[in-house]
Amino acid sequence: PLRGADVSGALRDSMSWTITEHAIDRYIERMRPGISREMARSELEIACNRSHFVSILSTGIEQWREPKPRRMRLRVERCGAELRLISVIEAFDGLRRC
């Protein structure tokens, strides 16, 4: 498992990330069509370690966000000291870009 950030954003050795196969599938489908699963996992590991907690959704799933410029949303289940990345959502900040 990967080391990650807690809700405050401070690195802690007691927290770890696990990336699910579903999250890898959604990342390839939504963000990087055509890349290998190994490359997708590597990029998601980086995204997890750079992301920060945003909110808890009505379903109980946590939403985390990657920093600018991409700001990809990460859907996360917390299981004790484990953070499980279960899906990814493309970011939309309301601005139109050419």
Secondary structure as the mmCIF struct_conf table of DSSP 4:
data_model
#
loop_
_struct_conf.conf_type_id
_struct_conf.id
_struct_conf.beg_label_comp_id
_struct_conf.beg_label_asym_id
_struct_conf.beg_label_seq_id
_struct_conf.end_label_comp_id
_struct_conf.end_label_asym_id
_struct_conf.end_label_seq_id
STRN STRN1 LEU A 2 ALA A 5
TURN_TY1_P TURN_TY1_P1 VAL A 7 SER A 8
BEND BEND1 GLY A 9 GLY A 9
STRN STRN2 LEU A 11 ILE A 19
HELX_RH_AL_P HELX_RH_AL_P1 GLU A 21 ARG A 30
TURN_TY1_P TURN_TY1_P2 MET A 31 MET A 31
TURN_TY1_P TURN_TY1_P3 PRO A 33 GLY A 34
HELX_RH_AL_P HELX_RH_AL_P2 ARG A 37 ARG A 50
STRN STRN3 HIS A 52 ILE A 56
TURN_TY1_P TURN_TY1_P4 SER A 58 THR A 59
BEND BEND2 GLY A 60 GLY A 60
STRN STRN4 GLU A 62 ARG A 65
HELX_LH_PP_P HELX_LH_PP_P1 GLU A 66 PRO A 67
TURN_TY1_P TURN_TY1_P5 LYS A 68 ARG A 70
STRN STRN5 ARG A 73 CYS A 79
TURN_TY1_P TURN_TY1_P6 GLY A 80 ALA A 81
STRN STRN6 GLU A 82 ILE A 89
BEND BEND3 GLY A 94 GLY A 94
#
